[in-house]
Structures are given as C-alpha cells and as structure tokens.
Amino acid sequence: MGCLQTKSVRIMDSKIVQDTSMKLGDDINLADQDNVQMDPVLAQNKYPDLSGAKSIMAKYLTKDVFERLKDKKSSTGFTIARAVNTGVQNKPKSLMGCHAGDTDSYAVFAEFFDPVIEEYHRGFKPTDKHVTDMNVDNLKGNIDEPGKIISTRIRVARNITGFNLAPGQNSKDEKLAVESLMLKVFEKLEGDLKGRYYSLVKITEEERQQLVREHLLFKGNDKMQADSGYHRWWPHGRGIYLNENRTFAVWLNEGDHIRVISMQQGGDARSVFTTLVKAVNTIETLIKQIDGRGFQKTDHLGMITCCPTNLGTGLRGGVLIQLAKLQAKMGEDGLKEWANANHLQVRGLYGEHSDSSGAIYDVSNKYRLGYSEVQLVQFVIDGVNKLIKMEASG
C-alpha cells in the first residue's frame, strides 16, 4: 500500500530534521508542535472565513450550525472549533476538513458530523448500522495474475478504549500511556507475528536509513494532520513494530492509536488479508488480557477513528501496479474516474497527495463505512483483475 511509502524523520542532537529525499506533504517544524496552531478567528470561537475552501466540512459548517455547536464540548473538552481547524487552516488542499477528538465528538457534534459522514460514505445515514466481516473464507477468488502486482498491503486503523483520539489528547502522558500498553502487547506476540519495536525516540540513524529504504517509516510532517493536533509532542510515544519477515507492522501513535498493517510482495491478496485478520484479533485479545480494554467502536459507526474517512472498518487495502498503457490511453483523470465507479481509489506511488512515478499507482478501496472488511477487499480483488485485463488489451 502506498500509505507506507512516506517521508521520514531523523533525530539528531534532540532536534527533528526533515528527510527531504522523498517530496511528500508540507514541511513543518515538528519541534513547535506542542500546541495546535489555531485559526485566529476560530481561536475566538467565532465563525471562520471559509471562502476558497473545497472540503466537505465547508459545505456543512454553516454559520447557523457553528453558532449552535460552538459552546458545546465533548466529555473530554473537545470543541467544534478544534474539530474543523484543519479544514480552515488548509482551505485550498483539505478534502475532508475535520477530525474528531474522541468517540463522544461524533455524538455531541452530530448535527455537523452526520451530514459530512453521509456524503463521504455514500448515503450512510444516522440510522444505519455498520456491519463487520473479518472471515477470510467469505472472500471469493484472488488476484488472478499476482505476478503483475508489485506489492499488496492492507491496513486497519484502531483506537483503544479509555484514551482520547489524537486530536483530543491533552498531554504527552496520553501518548506515552498508549505506547506503554502496546509495548506489553508486542512482548507477547509470537510465531510469524514475533518481531521488534523501533521507538522514534531511540531509533539509530542506521535503523532509520533501513526503514526509509523499505518505505516503512511514517512521515509525521503533514500540515493538515498537524493542524488537528496529530503531531504534538513529536516523536514521543511513536514507533513502528515489525515482524521478522517484514510482512506485518504496527504504526504506533502515527495518527490513530495503532495502524495494523499486513504486506507482501506480489499479489496474493487473500494471504495478506489472512495475516491482517490474525494480527488484529491477536492484538485485541492481548489488550483485553493485559488491561481490560478494547477497541473504540459503536453499532452505528463501527470502528472509531480520528478522521471520518476511516470510520467503519478503518481498512485500506490495495496494490501497487504499473498501468503504463492505461495511463497513456485514459490519463490519470480517466483512471481515477474508472476507479471511483468500481468502489476504488487510484493514488500516486506514495499515497495521498502524491504523484505517480513510472505509471505505478496505488489502487485501493475508496470507502470504509457501510461495507464489511471482506466486501472492501473483494472490491480490490475484482477491480484489480479488471485493470490487469484492461492493461493487457491496451
């Protein structure tokens, strides 16, 4: 998955230095991210200037809605101003424009979040319930020509009960508490899940370079995330767990509390999904055994995530594939249009907001909510099989 192929950071003399070898995202000074930089108008709890904004947030945050919600707070103190700050600060680029600070945010600010969620997730209404299905046996078939695929990756986002979501965290201790719990989980992983945790505070330059070469080190310098509070207290509490075979990883506190990732070279999507399901179920069981906690979820929204785009399954699964003939024939816009009609998303080589290189694309499921995990992986398998045939026919 392209989501893993990101710009990296290094830690030298207690200072954060951006690695500019991969041109992705916006450079920001992570050392200054102890606090969220608020839009000056929002900081006064007043309705912001949304002129030029292209996000879904801007469509539904009317002045009347803002006035009704501006003095409300979630159970952990999160506000509507904090929820929409990223979309106001990044008006030309932000497509969603909002994040939640805790599970409660989706209920307290439902007048705003409900229509945002309904539009992005194709008519998923406030009365609808999310359905989950992690049974690999319910998948039909596999990618027919796995040799045509560069790599396959499936990840899910999860947040642990009892902790605020990243935008709503109020201290570095909350990040460290999540890390402390997950370190106990990592120690108990066995068999093909057994591996090593790389703390971004303690990582050596040699280790950093290796993770960069393998496209595994998450970037942590996305301005849209920073303006929601994702990157505060960087790099504390962050790290990457990798199994010995490099086919399974966990990103810790990159955005959501954990991102569980299964990956392989080639196109055996069924095998990648099998590893993912095993890893997620094992981690959830261990969290409950160690600390009595589980994953944040509701019957309506499924798995709770910081960004409304990831609600439901929290799953993005897909492949890297070269589509030189289709690129020449359809163009990128044509490819994206075709993908959208087939429940898919076509992104650049390095994921969101990146360009293609050598006509290599990240093809993945577009939606998370209102479909089960099996359905989403099936969309990828079926869609990629069609793309392979289309590419072959020229």
VOGU-3710 file (C-alpha; in Angstrom, 3 decimals, decimal comma):
1> mgclqtksvr> 0,000/0,000/0,000  1,181/3,487/-0,781  0,251/4,596/2,734  3,501/3,093/3,963  5,697/4,881/1,480  6,251/8,193/3,141  8,778/10,810/4,035  10,796/10,026/7,120  12,342/11,883/10,010  15,558/11,570/11,919
11> imdskivqdt> 16,538/12,591/15,393  19,860/14,328/15,851  21,016/16,256/18,922  17,445/16,383/20,246  16,286/18,218/17,128  13,921/16,973/14,448  15,435/17,079/10,976  13,256/16,519/7,953  14,463/13,924/5,476  13,829/15,543/2,094
21> smklgddinl> 14,728/12,576/-0,086  11,033/11,960/-0,744  8,996/15,015/-1,683  5,729/14,473/0,146  3,418/16,683/2,156  4,299/20,047/3,664  7,450/20,622/5,674  6,618/21,781/9,168  8,720/22,320/12,247  7,777/19,366/14,407
31> adqdnvqmdp> 9,708/20,834/17,342  6,996/23,509/17,577  4,093/21,077/17,734  3,403/21,023/21,476  0,279/23,061/20,794  -2,165/23,309/17,913  -1,903/26,470/15,857  -5,495/27,665/15,689  -7,026/29,837/13,012  -7,197/33,329/14,631
41> vlaqnkypdl> -10,968/33,615/14,144  -11,679/30,086/15,409  -9,429/30,792/18,384  -12,005/33,423/19,409  -14,766/30,834/18,966  -16,189/32,776/16,018  -17,395/31,533/12,639  -14,386/31,254/10,323  -13,839/32,542/6,800  -14,465/29,545/4,529
51> sgaksimaky> -14,048/31,313/1,194  -11,941/29,195/-1,129  -12,442/26,043/0,930  -13,080/22,855/-1,049  -13,709/20,428/1,800  -16,858/18,567/2,762  -16,559/20,330/6,117  -17,011/23,739/4,463  -20,228/22,553/2,821  -21,906/21,625/6,106
61> ltkdvferlk> -20,387/24,048/8,619  -22,897/26,829/8,070  -22,919/29,816/10,362  -26,149/28,607/11,980  -24,663/25,157/12,681  -21,499/26,698/14,111  -23,470/29,039/16,387  -25,500/26,126/17,759  -22,413/23,996/18,414  -19,694/26,491/19,344
71> dkksstgfti> -20,252/26,354/23,106  -20,677/22,599/23,328  -17,856/20,356/24,494  -17,327/16,627/24,335  -16,760/14,675/27,546  -13,018/15,346/27,230  -13,309/19,036/26,353  -13,089/18,861/22,562  -14,857/21,627/20,615  -16,241/22,165/17,139
81> aravntgvqn> -13,567/24,835/16,593  -10,855/22,250/17,191  -12,683/19,739/15,006  -12,689/21,980/11,922  -9,429/23,892/12,434  -7,516/21,754/9,927  -10,005/22,484/7,151  -9,934/26,215/7,871  -6,142/26,375/8,024  -5,744/24,363/4,820
91> kpkslmgcha> -8,650/25,589/2,724  -7,159/25,029/-0,742  -5,952/21,460/-0,036  -8,201/19,845/2,550  -10,841/17,499/1,139  -12,479/16,315/4,381  -11,587/19,270/6,611  -12,380/17,891/10,050  -11,295/15,410/12,706  -12,770/14,075/15,950
101> gdtdsyavfa> -11,114/14,304/19,352  -12,903/11,372/20,972  -15,782/8,972/20,383  -18,102/11,481/22,035  -17,347/14,090/19,353  -19,423/12,216/16,785  -22,472/12,415/19,085  -22,043/15,896/20,603  -21,431/17,459/17,183  -23,738/15,100/15,297
111> effdpvieey> -25,556/17,999/13,611  -22,289/18,665/11,786  -20,653/15,228/11,542  -23,760/13,290/10,408  -24,151/15,021/7,024  -20,369/15,005/6,487  -20,292/11,244/7,066  -23,400/10,668/4,939  -21,887/12,470/1,965  -18,433/10,906/2,111
121> hrgfkptdkh> -19,693/7,381/2,795  -22,263/7,356/0,001  -25,515/7,878/1,821  -24,676/6,220/5,145  -27,439/7,679/7,313  -27,534/8,394/11,076  -29,972/5,493/11,472  -27,745/2,982/9,668  -25,617/0,377/11,433  -22,184/-0,716/10,327
131> vtdmnvdnlk> -21,663/-4,416/9,599  -18,303/-6,127/10,084  -16,988/-9,320/8,493  -13,381/-10,419/9,022  -13,943/-14,016/7,850  -11,360/-14,734/5,152  -13,398/-17,721/3,964  -16,047/-15,305/2,698  -13,643/-13,892/0,098  -14,221/-15,120/-3,458
141> gnidepgkii> -11,130/-15,857/-5,510  -7,889/-13,921/-5,524  -5,876/-11,701/-7,850  -5,594/-13,859/-10,973  -2,125/-12,772/-12,071  -0,216/-11,971/-8,870  2,993/-11,526/-10,842  1,550/-8,345/-12,353  1,399/-6,785/-8,890  4,398/-5,085/-7,275
151> strirvarni> 3,106/-5,370/-3,716  -0,112/-5,810/-1,739  -0,832/-4,118/1,576  -3,893/-3,994/3,813  -4,087/-1,931/6,962  -6,692/-1,095/9,564  -6,863/1,802/11,994  -7,807/1,132/15,608  -8,162/3,265/18,746  -8,112/1,865/22,265
161> tgfnlapgqn> -10,892/2,481/24,777  -10,133/4,824/27,647  -7,763/7,037/25,646  -8,634/10,192/23,719  -8,168/10,211/19,976  -5,001/12,019/18,884  -6,615/15,439/18,206  -8,243/15,404/21,647  -5,240/14,341/23,716  -4,294/16,928/26,306
171> skdeklaves> -0,818/15,803/27,351  2,235/13,864/26,268  1,399/11,350/29,013  -1,601/10,153/26,999  0,651/9,255/24,078  3,091/7,520/26,415  0,303/5,549/28,106  -0,809/4,130/24,748  2,798/3,229/23,965  3,301/1,600/27,381
181> lmlkvfekle> 0,268/-0,649/26,873  1,263/-1,606/23,338  4,820/-2,456/24,394  3,330/-5,104/26,686  1,281/-6,389/23,747  4,316/-6,527/21,460  6,248/-8,578/24,011  3,589/-11,290/23,820  3,370/-11,597/20,041  4,642/-14,988/18,881
191> gdlkgryysl> 5,264/-17,081/15,774  5,085/-15,194/12,486  3,970/-12,066/14,384  7,083/-12,004/16,566  9,337/-9,033/15,906  10,838/-5,827/17,229  9,637/-2,358/18,215  11,515/0,683/16,896  10,880/3,749/19,053  11,204/7,007/17,138
201> vkiteeerqq> 12,863/8,475/20,225  15,523/5,771/20,421  15,974/4,725/16,802  19,537/4,829/15,464  20,451/6,562/12,233  21,369/3,216/10,673  17,956/1,756/11,591  16,235/4,867/10,325  18,003/4,609/6,974  16,973/0,961/6,622
211> lvrehllfkg> 13,324/1,728/7,382  13,423/4,554/4,857  14,805/2,198/2,204  11,951/-0,210/2,934  9,396/2,628/2,798  8,206/1,818/6,312  8,874/4,962/8,324  5,834/7,226/8,547  6,455/10,881/7,878  4,828/12,833/10,722
221> ndkmqadsgy> 5,030/16,141/8,885  1,599/16,518/7,334  0,336/20,054/7,943  -3,308/19,007/7,739  -2,740/16,469/10,497  -0,646/18,919/12,492  -3,465/21,476/12,479  -5,679/18,891/14,172  -3,081/18,045/16,814  -1,817/14,723/15,484
231> hrwwphgrgi> 1,848/15,655/15,766  2,028/17,212/19,204  4,904/16,038/21,418  6,687/14,505/18,437  8,388/11,997/18,430  7,381/10,820/21,930  5,166/7,759/22,109  5,650/6,948/18,439  7,208/3,914/16,877  6,959/1,018/14,476
241> ylnenrtfav> 6,686/-2,660/15,319  7,901/-5,043/12,602  7,802/-8,809/12,482  10,940/-10,677/11,497  9,735/-11,377/7,947  8,723/-7,749/7,308  5,192/-8,852/6,395  3,435/-7,362/9,416  3,784/-3,960/11,061  2,092/-1,746/13,619
251> wlnegdhirv> 2,376/2,016/13,462  2,033/3,415/16,962  0,533/6,884/17,501  1,125/7,966/13,914  -2,418/9,317/13,926  -4,853/6,799/15,318  -3,509/4,836/18,286  -2,473/1,923/16,110  -2,442/1,014/12,458  -2,098/-2,714/11,886
261> ismqqggdar> -0,532/-3,451/8,517  -0,103/-6,661/6,534  2,067/-6,589/3,423  3,733/-8,812/0,865  5,494/-8,509/-2,455  3,297/-9,691/-5,314  -0,462/-10,033/-5,464  -1,626/-12,691/-3,014  -4,380/-10,544/-1,511  -6,009/-13,476/0,304
271> svfttlvkav> -2,788/-14,276/2,179  -2,249/-10,616/3,105  -5,798/-10,370/4,451  -5,354/-13,611/6,398  -2,293/-12,223/8,186  -4,087/-8,954/8,894  -7,094/-10,664/10,481  -4,855/-12,856/12,626  -2,827/-9,858/13,789  -5,826/-7,654/14,604
281> ntietlikqi> -7,606/-10,396/16,538  -4,447/-11,309/18,455  -3,738/-7,685/19,399  -7,314/-7,086/20,536  -7,240/-10,232/22,704  -3,921/-9,235/24,292  -5,075/-5,691/25,032  -8,092/-7,090/26,841  -5,999/-9,612/28,772  -3,387/-7,060/29,822
291> dgrgfqktdh> -5,522/-4,025/30,606  -9,196/-4,914/30,180  -9,549/-2,513/27,272  -10,828/-2,993/23,746  -11,181/-1,019/20,533  -13,359/2,083/20,359  -16,473/1,328/18,317  -20,203/1,933/18,094  -23,004/-0,007/16,414  -23,614/2,957/14,117
301> lgmitccptn> -20,098/3,993/13,084  -18,147/0,783/13,564  -14,522/1,415/14,488  -13,999/4,962/15,731  -11,180/6,893/14,079  -9,828/10,439/14,146  -10,785/11,139/10,545  -14,367/10,477/9,401  -13,000/8,899/6,206  -11,717/5,886/8,172
311> lgtglrggvl> -14,842/5,149/10,231  -16,409/1,701/9,965  -13,752/-0,794/9,002  -10,800/1,598/9,226  -9,488/-0,506/6,347  -7,473/0,487/3,332  -6,345/-2,428/1,203  -4,723/-2,331/-2,174  -1,860/-2,906/-4,501  0,943/-1,142/-6,301
321> iqlaklqakm> 0,577/-1,820/-10,024  2,099/-0,401/-13,178  -0,521/0,818/-15,666  1,553/2,386/-18,431  -0,854/1,574/-21,299  -3,941/2,665/-19,378  -2,213/5,857/-18,254  -1,426/6,701/-21,873  -4,936/5,774/-23,040  -7,116/7,156/-20,222
331> gedglkewan> -4,896/9,628/-18,446  -4,812/9,922/-14,660  -8,193/11,599/-14,529  -9,701/8,774/-16,554  -8,136/6,166/-14,285  -9,493/7,919/-11,206  -12,947/8,138/-12,753  -12,940/4,431/-13,575  -11,734/3,575/-10,078  -14,458/5,628/-8,415
341> anhlqvrgly> -17,132/3,782/-10,408  -15,677/0,499/-9,129  -15,528/1,414/-5,418  -11,794/2,068/-5,697  -9,329/4,916/-5,436  -6,258/5,481/-7,589  -3,454/7,409/-5,910  0,168/8,199/-6,693  3,066/5,932/-5,850  3,412/7,327/-2,327
351> gehsdssgai> -0,277/7,504/-1,447  -2,412/10,556/-0,681  -1,454/13,849/-2,380  1,457/12,236/-4,283  2,180/11,855/-7,977  2,625/8,681/-9,974  6,157/7,597/-10,885  6,743/5,329/-13,860  2,954/4,880/-14,246  2,908/2,991/-10,934
361> ydvsnkyrlg> -0,285/3,512/-8,975  -1,679/2,653/-5,579  -5,101/1,112/-6,243  -7,170/0,645/-3,107  -10,708/0,648/-1,730  -12,226/4,125/-1,509  -14,757/3,610/1,283  -14,617/2,201/4,816  -18,107/2,617/6,301  -21,265/0,778/5,244
371> ysevqlvqfv> -19,291/-2,120/3,766  -17,662/-5,025/5,593  -13,941/-5,748/5,543  -14,499/-8,720/3,247  -16,524/-6,598/0,816  -13,801/-3,968/0,619  -11,031/-6,499/-0,055  -13,315/-8,122/-2,635  -13,701/-4,752/-4,403  -9,911/-4,584/-4,651
381> idgvnklikm> -9,517/-8,152/-5,939  -12,262/-7,765/-8,537  -11,185/-4,296/-9,613  -7,508/-5,167/-9,932  -8,357/-8,227/-12,020  -10,276/-5,940/-14,396  -7,371/-3,481/-14,549  -4,902/-6,248/-15,388  -7,085/-7,355/-18,321  -7,581/-3,751/-19,487
391> easg> -3,822/-3,119/-19,359  -3,082/-6,295/-21,276  -5,544/-5,400/-24,047  -4,022/-1,941/-24,381
//
